[in-house]
Amino acid sequence: AAFFAASVAWLIGLAFVAQVVVAEQSKFDASEDIRTAPTDDSGLARAHFARAAAEFRSALDHVPFNADYALQCAKASLSAGEASHARDSIATAIRINPRLIDAYLLQANLEIRQPQPDAALIQSDFDHVLELNPNDVSLHTQYGEALEQLGLLPAARRQCELALKYDAALPADEPKRLSAEERRDLQNRIVKLSARER
């Protein structure tokens, strides 16, 4: 009985490894399609990205718990002009890994480009991202920009203020720290947002 159980476990492990190998080959093929996409022919480039998206979907079919495959599929789908496939892939990535910050950011950025963006969805995505990484200066800056685009000026100003606050708390030699010019830009944006609020 022990030999049988060990044999079954070995076969299951072997089948799993085979699935991963196939998925990684699909990922490699997708990466090659993206790498070789021409920059001078948008139609041919979209075809490359569509093929890459299909390869990432195939990888996800073989290893359905890999959120990165879903996220890469979403990015390739967007580059192929397939927004609905991108949305589905983003939702899959978030379902697999609810802590995948890049998936929420991609979803928010996709939504804000819509003719009538859903402000609540965008805010929810950024709020979730900031729950996961509350001290990230660039996330507060991006959120402020998104809120400004949505016309939510007091909230946009608050995110810019938080970006400056968290930046000031970083060590002076921290590479992620804002440059002096970036800090000035944020300070100027705060002043302009305050003026527009009146």
HUBEL-V273779 format. One record per helix or strand of 3 or more residues. SS is the DSSP state (H for helix, E for strand). FROM is the first residue (numbers start at 1). TO is the last residue. If there is no record, write none. Layout:
SS&FROM&TO ; SS&FROM&TO
This chain:
H&2&35 ; H&42&62 ; H&67&79 ; H&83&96 ; H&101&112 ; H&119&132 ; H&137&149 ; H&153&168 ; H&180&197
